[in-house]
């Protein structure tokens, strides 16, 4: 495809996706009739959950009925943000189980810490509700597999919150790759190189008034309260989070996987699937604080089969500069050119230089719209849990396990277990889920 034709193709593709998005945004100024709206319950009122509350409240075809949060201090702001957008105040509760039991709700949004993704998602699907769950899909592989099993058995729609999948930016980038312009692609890369800060060594303290801390700990072991193991910073501890690999890395890895899969489709080769070899190296080498996950990490994912490939993830969360022009992003390398995927743009190159480009933000509004559309159509969403969200999460979980053990793992892609490695397999889940928060059977 010539440079002129590539640019023409991209202009048309971008215009087509932008037209859909702009039509939906205009429609958000007026709510659909009450019977046409998807009735939503949101678990979480702060952090990512607050943004999701805003986006669902702004959607013309959704209504937030109830918000649950076990920290009552967070609820008033979330209620006000929703009221300003949808013109109706949601109810509130400190126990998410009230949302599960509410037969009037069509969907549950799970905007909790990682260790609280699986249980409410599974409970919601068992109750016949569709689910939008933040990324990664779970705290560990076993939980994610159980979520997929619940989704399949009960025929639920489940969208994971890797919102880039629904953006104009990503859709046009994938359309470009599918032209075959990059040629055969064998290597992809994902990275985080934006600087973060240390979190220190604060002492344990009293639980904030009104907070149900025992429920907050959930299936994780009960430990003394510490501000570093609570709002915002829980993600850096093994009991609750998945480190930056599961926090931001899951986005970048999934961008690389999506790009590599698009290139494979262009070549009409076998689907990518899960990697068979995972090898991580790195550690906590830069920050002097109580974080448990690495701040420096490289993970190699090896894809075997008739058409072998490799994906590499790099984490340098102490860097104040960009890599390939992006502080965090992904790239796919082919025999004829390569593409760099950032959070607000993409650029494609061949040996002569840049030949195509696109832009657009990473807001979740189109992702929310895609979820709402799929609730009504029963089609798979862009970040369907089984085919997109869970596989991306498995890459994060397996990378973290390899890093903790300091050795290469061989993954059985059918069972999502590690071949001949008892210690690694023990880390696919928890030693136990603390009662009463055991993992539901499906």
ABEGO torsion letter per residue (X at the ends): XBAAAAAAAAAAAAAAAAAAAAAAAAAAABBBBAAABBBBBBBEABEAAAAAAAAAAABAABBBABBBBABAAAAAAAAAAAAAAAGBBBBBBABAAAAAABAABABBBBABBAAAAAAAAAAAAAAGBBBBBBOBABABAAAAAAAAAAAAAAGBBBBBABAAAABAAAAAAAAAAAAGAAEBBABBBBBBABBBBBAEBBBBBBBBBGBBAAAAAEABBBBBBBAAABBGAAAABAAABAEAAAAAAAAAAAAAAAAAAAAAAAAGBBBAEBBABBBBBEEBAABBBABABBABBBBBBBBBEABBBBBBBBBBAABABBBGGBABBBBBBBAAEBBBBBAABBBBBBAAEBABBBBEBABAAAAAAAAAAAAAAGBBBABBAAAAAAAAAAAAAAAAAAAAAGBBBBBBAAAGBBBGBAAAAAAABBABBBOABBBBBX
